[in-house]
Amino acid sequence: MSNRLRIGIPEFLKEKDWKLRMTLSVIAATAFLSCGCEVRTATPVWGGGSEQRLTVASTASDVDCALRVARERSMLTTHISTPWELIHAALAYGMDYEVTVDSHRRITIAAYLFEENGRSVFEHSPDGIRVRRSPRRATIEQHRFQFLAYFAEIGVTVDQELFVDGQRYRVRDLVDPMKWELDRGEDSAYGLIAAAAYIEPCEIWRNQYGEELSLQKLIQHELEIPIDVRRKSSCWGTHSLFAIAFSLTRATGDLTMKDSQTKAHEMLDAEVARLRRSQAPDGTFVGDETHSDVIDQLHFTGHSLEWLVLWLNPAELGSEWVTRTVRALTDVVQQRSADPLPPEVWFHLLHALRMYREKTTPG
């Protein structure tokens, strides 16, 4: 790849509107300083004989500052931001993050999604309730079961209330229709994440096609996806890897899943090794030839760090190769907080940093 990101030499300064982006970069640096955060100089973290060894402790304040500044500088409004974008923002900032509605009023993402505000993202269906369908997939759900999957990742419980046309329901009322629709198709990763969180590990059910399903069968299906097919799926297969790692946290101790667990461990460990081999000097990960520019590379790196944090233990997360990736992403946030990357890149990148900080913080 000819245009990889290099820490201290932002790739975006090479773009046509570099003067504007330089101005925005200065604004972002000012935001960091105003929050008491340190803005590092353009010294690469890797080169020369004076290379600094990165640790969890040495990156902790950088991660905290990056998350804080990104959240404080974010100005999402329901007039512009779609529900799809807002659920991604919830991954990064939490459900208590406030968005602007009606030009001036601010409410939390949780209130926007779940309270009776006349803007429900849910609707009635022949089988109960579901996330509202839209001709433009990216406005609501770009993938089936994406909202339920992200609810699971955020920690929304099945008892969370929501409203559809003035009627009161709970998140659990979204689960049975999902079980009925769930199959082993292209959106299987999101279904597996939601199933792992909201369906008992030992439960067996039949979908609309008469297939007998269970959490074990869903995990097994995800494991059987050929590597080349997985890497061509959503976000280069990173959601599939996240789903497998996430589901194993629910399957732990279930002896009936021992064989699937063993295969999952082997596969995820192999993917960890592959990521390490693909790591660029700046800490980012290089996926494959489909990564056409630096945005793709950051897209892949942020998504990869999400499942890595979920899969690796705290000691492994403290290894230098992981902290180098964390430092690379915090530098990106510093450089772009006034001019964020596309939502599917920016929010997953921030979510990965948030997950990392939470897992590596004692207590």
C-alpha positions in Angstrom: 0.0 0.0 0.0 1.5 3.3 -1.1 -0.3 5.7 1.2 -0.3 4.2 4.7 -0.9 6.4 7.7 2.3 7.6 9.4 2.1 8.9 12.9 3.3 12.5 13.0 2.8 13.0 9.2 -1.0 12.9 8.9 -2.1 11.5 5.5 -4.9 14.0 5.3 -2.4 16.8 4.9 -1.6 15.4 1.5 -5.2 15.8 0.3 -6.3 18.6 -2.0 -7.9 20.7 0.8 -4.9 20.5 3.1 -5.1 24.1 4.2 -8.6 23.5 5.6 -7.6 20.3 7.2 -4.5 21.9 8.7 -6.7 24.6 10.2 -9.1 21.9 11.6 -6.0 20.0 13.0 -5.0 23.1 14.8 -8.5 23.4 16.2 -8.4 19.8 17.3 -5.0 20.4 19.0 -6.5 23.4 20.8 -9.4 21.3 22.0 -6.9 18.8 23.4 -5.0 21.5 25.2 -8.1 23.1 26.6 -9.1 19.8 28.1 -5.7 19.4 29.8 -4.5 16.8 27.2 -1.0 16.7 25.9 -0.5 17.2 22.1 2.5 15.1 21.1 5.0 16.4 18.6 5.6 14.8 15.2 8.1 12.3 16.5 7.2 8.8 15.3 6.8 6.2 18.0 8.9 3.6 16.4 12.1 4.8 14.8 15.7 5.2 15.8 17.6 4.0 18.8 15.7 6.1 21.3 12.4 4.2 20.7 10.0 4.5 23.7 8.5 1.3 25.0 4.7 1.7 25.0 2.7 0.2 27.9 -0.9 0.3 29.1 0.1 2.9 31.6 1.9 5.1 29.1 -1.1 5.2 26.8 -3.8 5.5 29.4 -3.9 9.3 29.6 -3.8 9.5 25.8 -6.8 7.2 25.4 -8.8 9.1 28.1 -8.1 12.4 26.4 -9.0 11.1 23.0 -12.3 9.7 24.2 -13.1 12.8 26.2 -12.3 15.3 23.4 -14.1 13.2 20.7 -17.2 13.1 22.8 -17.1 16.8 23.8 -16.6 18.0 20.2 -19.2 15.7 18.7 -22.4 17.6 17.8 -24.9 15.1 16.5 -28.4 16.2 15.6 -31.4 14.0 14.6 -32.1 16.3 11.7 -28.9 15.2 10.1 -27.7 12.0 11.8 -29.7 8.8 11.0 -30.6 6.2 13.6 -27.9 4.1 12.1 -25.3 6.8 12.9 -26.8 7.3 16.4 -26.5 3.6 17.3 -22.9 3.7 16.2 -22.3 6.8 18.3 -23.8 4.9 21.3 -21.1 2.3 20.9 -18.4 5.0 21.2 -20.0 7.4 23.7 -22.6 5.4 25.5 -26.4 5.5 25.5 -26.3 8.6 27.8 -24.7 10.7 25.1 -27.0 13.7 24.2 -28.1 14.6 20.7 -30.0 17.6 19.5 -33.6 17.3 18.5 -36.1 20.0 17.3 -33.1 22.4 16.7 -32.5 23.1 20.4 -33.7 20.4 22.7 -31.1 17.8 23.8 -32.0 14.2 24.8 -29.9 11.1 25.3 -29.6 8.4 22.6 -31.4 6.1 25.0 -34.3 8.5 25.2 -34.4 9.0 21.5 -34.5 5.2 20.8 -36.6 3.9 23.7 -38.9 6.7 25.0 -42.3 7.6 23.5 -41.2 10.6 21.4 -43.0 10.0 18.1 -39.8 9.1 16.4 -39.7 5.4 17.1 -37.1 3.4 15.1 -39.3 0.3 15.7 -42.5 -0.9 14.0 -45.1 -3.6 14.3 -44.5 -6.7 12.1 -46.5 -9.8 11.3 -44.5 -11.6 14.0 -44.4 -8.9 16.6 -42.1 -5.8 16.5 -38.9 -5.1 14.7 -36.5 -2.4 13.8 -38.2 -0.2 11.2 -37.5 -1.1 7.6 -36.4 1.6 5.2 -35.8 1.6 1.4 -32.5 3.2 2.2 -30.8 0.6 4.4 -28.1 2.9 5.8 -30.7 5.1 7.5 -31.9 2.5 9.9 -30.2 -0.9 9.8 -27.6 -1.6 7.2 -27.6 -5.2 8.3 -30.4 -7.3 9.8 -30.2 -7.5 13.6 -27.6 -4.8 13.7 -29.5 -2.8 16.4 -30.0 -5.8 18.6 -26.3 -6.8 18.2 -25.2 -3.3 19.2 -27.7 -3.2 22.1 -26.0 -6.4 23.2 -22.5 -4.9 22.9 -23.6 -1.7 24.8 -25.2 -3.8 27.5 -28.8 -3.0 27.0 -30.9 -5.6 28.9 -33.9 -7.5 27.7 -36.0 -5.6 30.2 -35.3 -2.2 28.6 -38.7 -0.6 27.8 -39.4 0.8 24.3 -42.4 2.1 22.5 -44.0 1.3 19.2 -47.0 3.5 18.1 -47.6 4.4 21.7 -47.6 0.8 23.0 -45.1 -0.3 25.6 -42.8 -3.2 24.9 -39.4 -4.4 26.0 -36.2 -5.4 24.2 -37.2 -9.0 24.8 -40.1 -8.5 22.4 -37.6 -8.0 19.6 -35.9 -11.3 20.3 -38.6 -13.8 19.3 -39.2 -12.2 15.8 -35.4 -12.3 15.4 -35.3 -16.1 16.2 -38.1 -16.6 13.6 -36.2 -14.7 10.9 -32.7 -15.8 11.9 -30.9 -17.9 9.3 -27.3 -18.6 8.4 -27.1 -15.9 5.7 -25.0 -12.9 5.1 -25.9 -11.1 8.3 -25.3 -14.1 10.5 -22.6 -12.3 12.6 -25.0 -9.7 13.9 -27.6 -12.4 14.6 -25.0 -14.4 16.5 -24.0 -11.4 18.7 -27.7 -10.8 19.6 -28.4 -14.5 20.1 -25.4 -14.8 22.4 -26.7 -12.0 24.6 -30.4 -12.5 24.6 -31.0 -16.3 24.1 -30.1 -18.9 26.6 -27.1 -21.0 25.5 -29.1 -24.3 25.9 -32.2 -23.1 24.0 -33.2 -24.8 20.8 -35.8 -23.3 18.4 -37.0 -23.4 14.8 -36.9 -20.5 12.3 -39.3 -19.7 9.5 -37.6 -22.2 7.2 -38.0 -25.1 9.7 -34.3 -25.2 10.6 -33.4 -26.2 14.1 -31.1 -23.6 15.6 -29.2 -23.0 18.8 -26.4 -20.9 20.0 -24.0 -23.8 19.3 -25.2 -24.2 15.8 -24.9 -20.5 15.1 -21.3 -20.5 16.4 -20.5 -23.6 14.3 -21.9 -22.0 11.2 -19.8 -18.9 11.7 -16.7 -21.0 12.2 -17.4 -22.9 9.0 -17.4 -19.8 6.8 -14.4 -20.1 4.4 -11.7 -17.6 5.2 -11.9 -16.0 1.7 -15.7 -15.6 2.1 -15.3 -14.2 5.6 -12.8 -11.6 4.5 -15.1 -10.4 1.8 -18.0 -10.0 4.2 -19.0 -6.9 6.2 -15.9 -4.8 7.2 -13.5 -7.5 6.0 -14.9 -10.2 8.3 -14.2 -8.3 11.5 -17.8 -8.5 12.7 -17.7 -12.2 12.2 -14.6 -12.5 14.4 -16.2 -10.2 17.0 -19.3 -12.4 17.0 -17.4 -15.5 17.6 -15.3 -14.0 20.4 -18.5 -12.4 22.0 -20.4 -15.7 21.8 -17.7 -17.6 23.6 -18.1 -15.4 26.6 -21.7 -16.8 26.8 -20.7 -20.4 26.0 -18.0 -20.7 28.7 -18.6 -23.7 30.9 -21.2 -25.3 28.6 -19.7 -28.7 28.0 -22.0 -29.3 25.0 -20.0 -26.6 23.2 -16.6 -27.8 24.0 -15.8 -28.8 20.4 -16.9 -25.5 19.0 -15.0 -23.6 21.7 -11.8 -25.5 20.8 -12.2 -24.7 17.1 -13.0 -21.0 17.9 -9.9 -20.7 20.1 -7.7 -22.1 17.3 -9.3 -19.9 14.6 -9.1 -16.7 16.7 -5.5 -17.3 17.7 -4.6 -17.8 14.1 -6.3 -14.5 13.2 -4.4 -12.8 16.0 -1.1 -14.1 14.5 -2.2 -12.9 11.0 -2.9 -9.4 12.4 0.5 -9.3 14.0 2.2 -10.2 10.7 0.2 -7.5 8.9 1.0 -4.7 11.4 2.6 -1.6 9.8 5.3 0.3 11.6 2.8 3.0 12.7 0.7 0.4 14.5 -2.1 0.1 12.1 -3.1 -3.2 10.4 -3.0 -3.8 6.7 -5.8 -6.1 5.6 -5.6 -6.9 1.9 -5.5 -5.5 -1.5 -9.1 -4.1 -1.2 -7.8 -1.5 1.2 -7.7 1.3 -1.3 -6.7 4.2 0.9 -5.8 5.3 4.5 -9.5 5.5 5.5 -9.9 1.8 4.6 -6.8 1.0 6.7 -8.1 2.9 9.7 -11.5 1.2 9.2 -9.9 -2.2 9.3 -7.7 -1.3 12.2 -10.5 0.1 14.4 -12.7 -2.9 13.8 -9.9 -5.3 14.4 -9.0 -3.8 17.7 -12.6 -4.3 18.8 -12.4 -8.0 18.6 -8.8 -8.2 19.8 -9.8 -6.4 23.0 -12.7 -8.8 23.5 -10.5 -11.9 22.8 -7.1 -11.1 24.4 -6.6 -11.1 28.2 -5.4 -7.9 30.0 -1.8 -9.1 30.0 -1.8 -9.7 26.3 -3.4 -6.3 25.7 -0.4 -4.8 27.5 2.0 -6.2 24.9 3.8 -3.5 22.9 2.3 -4.5 19.5 -1.2 -3.9 20.8 -0.4 -0.6 22.6 1.3 0.6 19.4 -2.1 0.1 17.7 -3.8 2.0 20.5 -1.3 4.8 20.3 -1.9 5.0 16.5 -5.6 5.4 16.9 -5.4 7.9 19.7 -3.2 10.0 17.4 -5.8 9.8 14.7 -8.4 11.1 17.1 -6.1 14.0 18.1 -5.6 14.8 14.4 -9.2 14.5 13.3 -11.4 15.4 16.3 -12.5 18.6 14.6 -13.0 16.8 11.3 -14.1 13.2 12.1 -13.7 10.3 9.7 -16.9 8.6 8.3 -19.2 7.3 11.0 -18.5 3.6 10.3 -14.8 4.3 10.8 -14.8 6.9 13.5 -17.3 5.3 16.0 -15.8 1.8 15.8 -12.4 3.3 16.3 -13.6 5.1 19.4 -15.5 2.0 20.6 -12.3 0.0 20.3 -10.4 2.5 22.4 -13.2 2.6 25.0 -13.2 -1.2 25.2 -9.4 -1.2 25.6 -9.5 1.4 28.4 -12.3 -0.4 30.3 -10.6 -3.8 30.1 -7.1 -2.6 31.0 -8.2 -0.4 33.9 -7.8 -2.1 37.3 -11.1 -2.7 39.1 
